[in-house]
Amino acid sequence: MAKRTWWPVVGRLMLGLMGLSLLWAFRYAQEKPPVVFDALEDNQAVQGRVPVRLRGPLEVVREVSLDFAYADAPEAWFPLARRRGLPADGLLAVWDTTTLTDGDYLLRLQYTTQDGQTFVLRIKLRVRNYTPIETPTPSPTPVRTAGERKKETLALKIVKGLSMWLPTGNRNGVDMKFGF
């Protein structure tokens, strides 16, 4: 009686299923948004009247909406702008943050392109109208003490028939000579 080997069949079936799932993932994965925030970045501090500009191929946008929410309560969104299309300069709205308390907010941009794709972008902004804007504290520069030795790294490319002399500047007076 011949021994049946069914592992090759199962292996091919598994590879086929993996290939189909990868094909589906690439087919239905959302593309990179063509239009994005221009001057606003995630976790940026803002104050006063903040212009919200967009960059990218603005003519592809059919409908757009801009909303904000408190960062600690992202279920309640407040509208800032709704419109069809975008102006040529990309200015969607000017957000007046002077009426808000200082804190962290989310800005949500939703738009539909001419071909029917929908994109949603969110960024977190820190409103700082009444408190100073935090600046990052620079890290101290490491200082070597007199007893510490500098670590030196040496990279060589070996070429046949090459001989070289490398003075290392070592305090022990040891230099290296290589011959290949």
ROLUMLUM-546932 format. One line per field, with one value per residue: residue number from 1; z, x, y of N, C-alpha, C in turn; residue in three letters. Coordinates in steps of 0.2 Angstrom, whole numbers, m for minus. Each point is the difference from the previous one (the first is absolute). Layout:
ROLUMLUM-546932
n	c(NUM:...)
npz	c(Z:...)
npx	c(X:...)
npy	c(Y:...)
capz	c(Z:...)
capx	c(X:...)
capy	c(Y:...)
cpz	c(Z:...)
cpx	c(X:...)
cpy	c(Y:...)
res	c(ALA:...)
end
This chain:
ROLUMLUM-546932
n	c(1:2:3:4:5:6:7:8:9:10:11:12:13:14:15:16:17:18:19:20:21:22:23:24:25:26:27:28:29:30:31:32:33:34:35:36:37:38:39:40:41:42:43:44:45:46:47:48:49:50:51:52:53:54:55:56:57:58:59:60:61:62:63:64:65:66:67:68:69:70:71:72:73:74:75:76:77:78:79:80:81:82:83:84:85:86:87:88:89:90:91:92:93:94:95:96:97:98:99:100:101:102:103:104:105:106:107:108:109:110:111:112:113:114:115:116:117:118:119:120:121:122:123:124:125:126:127:128:129:130:131:132:133:134:135:136:137:138:139:140:141:142:143:144:145:146:147:148:149:150:151:152:153:154:155:156:157:158:159:160:161:162:163:164:165:166:167:168:169:170:171:172:173:174:175:176:177:178:179:180)
npz	c(0:m5:3:3:m4:5:3:m6:0:7:m1:m6:4:5:m4:m3:6:1:m6:1:7:m2:m5:4:4:m6:m2:6:0:5:m5:m1:5:m5:4:2:7:m1:4:1:6:1:5:m5:2:1:m3:3:m5:m1:m5:m3:m3:m6:m1:m6:m4:1:m7:3:4:1:6:5:6:5:5:7:5:6:2:6:m5:m4:4:3:m7:m1:m4:m4:m5:m4:m5:m6:m1:m3:3:m5:5:1:1:5:6:4:4:3:2:m1:m3:m1:5:3:m5:0:m7:m3:m6:m3:m5:m2:m5:m5:m3:m6:2:6:0:6:2:5:2:6:3:5:2:2:2:m1:1:6:m3:3:m6:2:2:m5:5:m2:m3:6:m2:m1:6:m3:5:4:4:m3:m3:m6:m2:m3:m5:m3:m5:m3:m6:0:m2:m4:3:5:1:6:2:6:0:6:1:1:6:m1:m6:0:m6:m5:m2:m6:m1:m6)
npx	c(4:m1:6:m5:2:m3:6:3:m5:1:7:m1:m4:4:5:m5:m2:7:1:m5:2:7:m2:m4:6:3:m5:m2:6:m1:m1:6:m2:m3:m5:4:0:0:m2:m6:3:0:m3:m1:4:m6:m1:m5:0:m2:4:m5:6:m1:3:1:m2:m1:1:3:m1:m5:0:0:2:0:2:m2:4:m3:7:m3:m4:3:m5:1:m2:4:m5:5:0:m4:2:m2:4:6:1:2:m1:m5:m2:m1:4:m3:4:m5:6:m1:m5:5:0:5:2:m1:1:m5:4:m6:3:m6:2:m4:3:2:4:m2:6:0:2:3:2:3:0:5:m4:5:m6:4:m6:m1:3:6:3:m1:6:2:1:5:2:3:5:2:3:5:2:5:m3:m5:0:2:m6:4:m4:2:m2:2:2:0:6:0:6:m4:4:m2:1:m2:2:m1:5:1:m2:m1:m1:m5:3:m4:3:m3:1:m3)
npy	c(m6:5:3:3:5:2:0:m2:m4:m1:m1:m3:m3:m1:m1:m4:m2:m1:m2:m4:m1:m2:m3:m3:0:m2:m4:m1:0:4:3:3:4:2:2:4:0:6:5:m3:m1:m6:1:4:5:2:6:3:4:m7:2:m3:m1:m2:m6:0:m5:7:0:m5:5:m4:m3:5:m2:5:m4:2:m3:0:0:3:3:m5:m2:6:0:6:2:0:m4:1:m4:2:m4:2:6:4:5:m5:6:m5:3:4:m4:4:m1:7:m3:m4:m4:1:m4:m7:1:m3:0:m1:m3:1:m4:1:m4:3:m5:3:1:m3:6:m2:6:m2:6:m1:5:4:2:5:2:m3:m5:1:1:m7:0:m4:m3:3:m5:m2:4:m6:0:m1:m5:2:m4:3:m6:3:m2:m3:1:m6:3:m6:2:m7:2:m5:m1:2:5:1:6:m2:6:m3:4:m6:1:m6:4:m3:m1:0:m6:0:m6:0)
capz	c(0:0:5:m3:3:m1:2:m6:m2:5:m1:m6:1:5:m4:m4:4:2:m6:m1:5:m2:m6:3:4:m4:m4:4:5:m2:m3:3:m2:m5:3:7:3:m3:5:7:1:6:7:0:5:m4:4:m4:m7:m3:m7:m2:m7:m2:m6:m4:m6:3:m5:1:6:m2:6:5:7:5:6:5:6:6:m1:5:m2:m7:m3:m2:m5:m1:m7:m1:m7:m5:m7:m6:m3:4:m3:m3:5:5:6:1:5:5:6:5:7:6:4:3:5:m2:1:m6:m4:m7:m6:m4:m7:m4:m7:m5:m7:m6:m2:5:6:6:4:7:3:6:3:6:1:7:0:6:0:7:4:m5:m4:2:m5:3:4:m3:4:1:m4:4:0:2:5:m2:0:m5:m7:m5:m3:m7:m5:m6:m6:m5:m5:m2:m8:m1:m2:3:6:3:6:3:7:4:5:6:5:1:m5:m4:m6:m3:m7:m3:m7:m3)
capx	c(m4:4:m1:m3:3:m5:3:1:m7:m2:4:m2:m6:1:3:m5:m4:4:1:m7:m1:4:m3:m6:2:3:m5:m4:4:m2:6:3:m4:3:0:2:1:6:5:m1:3:m2:2:2:m4:m3:m4:m3:m4:4:m3:0:1:1:5:m1:m4:m6:m6:m3:m4:m7:m3:5:m3:5:m4:5:m3:5:4:m2:m7:0:m7:m4:4:m3:2:3:m2:m3:m1:1:7:4:3:7:5:m1:m2:m7:m3:5:m3:1:1:0:m6:1:4:6:0:1:m6:1:m3:m2:m1:m3:m2:m1:3:m5:m1:m4:4:0:6:m1:6:0:6:m1:3:0:m2:4:m1:0:6:6:1:6:6:4:6:6:3:6:6:4:7:5:4:7:2:m4:3:m5:0:1:m2:4:m3:4:m2:6:2:6:6:0:3:m1:2:m6:1:m6:0:0:5:5:5:m1:m3:m1:1:m4:2:m4)
capy	c(6:6:5:6:6:5:7:5:3:5:6:4:3:5:5:3:4:6:4:4:4:6:3:3:5:5:2:4:5:7:4:6:5:5:7:0:7:4:2:m3:m7:m3:3:6:5:5:6:5:m2:m4:m2:m7:m1:m7:0:m5:1:2:m1:m7:0:2:3:0:2:1:0:m1:m3:0:m6:m5:m2:0:m2:6:5:6:2:6:1:m5:3:m3:2:4:6:m2:1:m5:2:m3:3:3:m3:4:m4:4:m1:m6:m1:m3:m7:m4:m1:m4:3:m5:2:m6:3:m5:2:m1:m7:m3:m3:5:0:3:2:3:2:3:7:3:7:3:8:3:m3:0:m6:m4:m1:m6:1:m3:m5:3:m3:m4:3:m5:2:m1:m7:m4:0:1:m7:1:m5:0:m4:m1:m4:m4:m1:m4:3:6:0:7:2:4:3:1:5:m4:2:m5:0:m6:1:m6:0:m5:m2:m5)
cpz	c(0:5:m3:4:m1:2:m6:m2:5:m1:m5:1:5:m4:m5:4:3:m5:m2:5:m1:m6:3:4:m4:m4:4:5:m3:m2:5:m2:m4:3:8:3:m2:6:7:0:7:6:m1:5:m5:5:m5:m6:m4:m7:m1:m7:m2:m6:m4:m6:3:m4:1:5:m2:6:6:6:4:7:5:6:5:m1:5:m1:m7:m3:m2:m4:m1:m7:m1:m7:m4:m7:m5:m4:5:m4:m3:5:5:7:1:5:4:7:6:7:6:4:4:6:m2:2:m7:m3:m6:m5:m5:m7:m4:m7:m5:m7:m5:m2:5:6:6:4:7:3:6:3:7:1:7:0:6:m1:6:4:m5:m4:2:m5:3:3:m4:5:1:m5:4:0:3:5:m2:0:m6:m7:m5:m4:m8:m4:m6:m5:m5:m6:m3:m7:0:m3:3:7:3:7:3:7:4:5:7:5:1:m5:m5:m6:m4:m7:m3:m7:m2:m7)
cpx	c(4:m2:m2:4:m5:3:1:m7:m2:4:m2:m7:1:4:m5:m4:3:0:m7:m1:4:m3:m6:2:3:m6:m4:3:m1:7:2:m5:3:1:1:1:7:5:m1:3:m3:3:3:m4:m2:m3:m3:m4:5:m2:1:1:1:5:m1:m4:m7:m6:m3:m5:m7:m4:5:m3:6:m3:6:m4:6:3:m2:m7:m1:m6:m4:4:m4:2:4:m1:m3:0:1:7:4:3:7:6:1:m2:m7:m4:5:m4:2:0:0:m7:1:4:7:0:2:m7:2:m4:m1:m1:m3:m2:m1:3:m5:m1:m4:4:m1:6:m1:7:m1:7:m2:4:0:m2:3:m1:2:6:6:0:6:5:4:7:6:4:8:5:4:7:5:4:7:2:m3:4:m5:0:1:m2:4:m3:5:m3:6:0:6:6:1:4:m1:3:m5:3:m6:0:0:5:6:5:m1:m4:m1:2:m3:3:m4:2)
cpy	c(6:5:6:6:6:7:4:3:5:6:4:4:6:6:4:5:6:5:4:5:7:4:5:6:6:4:5:4:7:4:5:6:5:7:m1:7:3:1:m3:m7:m3:2:7:5:6:5:5:m3:m4:m2:m7:m1:m7:1:m7:2:2:m1:m7:0:2:3:m1:2:0:1:0:m3:0:m7:m6:m2:0:m2:6:5:6:2:7:2:m5:4:m5:2:4:6:m2:1:m5:2:m2:4:4:m1:5:m3:4:m1:m7:0:m3:m8:m3:m1:m4:4:m5:3:m6:3:m6:3:m1:m7:m3:m3:5:m1:3:1:3:2:3:6:2:7:4:8:3:m3:0:m7:m3:0:m6:2:m3:m5:3:m4:m4:3:m6:3:m1:m8:m4:0:0:m7:2:m6:0:m5:m1:m4:m3:0:m4:4:7:0:7:0:5:2:1:5:m3:3:m5:0:m6:2:m7:0:m6:m2:m5:m2)
res	c(MET:ALA:LYS:ARG:THR:TRP:TRP:PRO:VAL:VAL:GLY:ARG:LEU:MET:LEU:GLY:LEU:MET:GLY:LEU:SER:LEU:LEU:TRP:ALA:PHE:ARG:TYR:ALA:GLN:GLU:LYS:PRO:PRO:VAL:VAL:PHE:ASP:ALA:LEU:GLU:ASP:ASN:GLN:ALA:VAL:GLN:GLY:ARG:VAL:PRO:VAL:ARG:LEU:ARG:GLY:PRO:LEU:GLU:VAL:VAL:ARG:GLU:VAL:SER:LEU:ASP:PHE:ALA:TYR:ALA:ASP:ALA:PRO:GLU:ALA:TRP:PHE:PRO:LEU:ALA:ARG:ARG:ARG:GLY:LEU:PRO:ALA:ASP:GLY:LEU:LEU:ALA:VAL:TRP:ASP:THR:THR:THR:LEU:THR:ASP:GLY:ASP:TYR:LEU:LEU:ARG:LEU:GLN:TYR:THR:THR:GLN:ASP:GLY:GLN:THR:PHE:VAL:LEU:ARG:ILE:LYS:LEU:ARG:VAL:ARG:ASN:TYR:THR:PRO:ILE:GLU:THR:PRO:THR:PRO:SER:PRO:THR:PRO:VAL:ARG:THR:ALA:GLY:GLU:ARG:LYS:LYS:GLU:THR:LEU:ALA:LEU:LYS:ILE:VAL:LYS:GLY:LEU:SER:MET:TRP:LEU:PRO:THR:GLY:ASN:ARG:ASN:GLY:VAL:ASP:MET:LYS:PHE:GLY:PHE)
end
